[in-house]
């Protein structure tokens, strides 16, 4: 049974790494990323009621368990 020749593995791996790096860089260079949306100035509504400015949650009353 012949032995596996590993003498060229080092050169193969060392040339593969920069090649893969360059391929990934070229792929990333051609990708289109979404631009961040422009910030809109918020339309502030003046309200005299304090509770209109504050977020409130409305909870349902707790259900009474029958005993």
Residue, then its C-alpha position, 0 to 999 in steps of 0.5 A: x500500500x503506497x504512502x500518502x505524499x504530504x510534501x506539497x500540503x504546506x505550499x497548497x495550504x499557504x497559497x489557498x489562504x490568501x486566495x480565499x481571503x481575496x475571494x472573500x474581499x471581492x465578494x464583500x466589495x460587490x455587496x450592496x448594503x442598505x443605507x441608513x434611513x434619514x432621520x425625520x424631525x418629529x412633529x411635536x404636538x403640544x398638549x396640555x394634558x400630562x397623560x397624553x404624553x405618557x405611555x400607559x397600559x390598560x390591564x384587564x381586571x384579574x379573574x377571580x378563581x371559583x372556590 
